[in-house]
C-alpha cells in the first residue's frame, strides 16, 4: 500500500467498523457472514490491507448498505 493512500484505507476501515457496530455484529460474526477470516476483518478495519471487490460487495450485502456508503468518508 502506498503511504499516500494510508489515510483512505483507514477511513474505509472506520466505515466498516461503523456499519458493523450499527448492525450489532462482532468482528467474528461479520467474518463468518462474509466468509472471510476474522483477522482479515480486523486488518480491514485498521486500514492495514486492501480489499477486493468481492469482499466489498459481500460486506455490503451483510451490512445492508451500498458500496457508496462504505466509500463515503467523513471529514
N, C-alpha and C positions, 0 to 999 in steps of 0.2 A: 504494500500500500504506500502510495506517495504521501510524504509528510504534509503536503499542501491540502490533501483531502481528508486528513485525520479528523478534523472537527466535523466534517459532514458525516463521516462514519459514526462518530459519537452522537450526533443529533439524530441520525437514523435509529441508533440503538436506544436512545432515550424515548423515541416514539414507540418502539417495540415494548419497552417497559411500561409506558403509559397505557397503551391499549391492552396489554396483558393484565395489568392490575385492574383496569376498568372491567375486565371480564372475570375478575377474581380467580385468576389462574396462577399457579406456581410455575416456575421455570420447567419443572419436571412434567407437569400436566400439559403445558404448551408444547414441549418437546415431543411427548407421546402423541398428541393430537396432530402435530405437523410432521410426524415421522422423521424426526432428526434427534441427534443426541443432545442431552441436557447441557453438556459442556459447550456445544455449538451455540445454543440459545444464549448462554452466558457470554460467550465471546462476541456474539452479535450485539447484545445489549451493552457491552462495554466498548463497542466500536473497534474491536481488535481484528475483525475479519470482514471480508467482502461477502456478499450474499448473492446466490444465483437467482435468476428469475423464478425458477421452480419453487425455491424456498420462499421467496417473497409472495408469490401467488398463494402458496399453501398457508402461510401465516395470515394473509388477508382473509382467506376462507375461514380459518379457525377463529380469527378475531372479529369477524363480521364487519370488515372495513374494506375500503378500496386501496389499491396501491398508492393513489394520490395522497391519501391520508397518512400513509407511512412516510411519504416524502414531503409532507407539509411541515417544514421545520419552523419551530417557534424561535423568536428572537433571543 
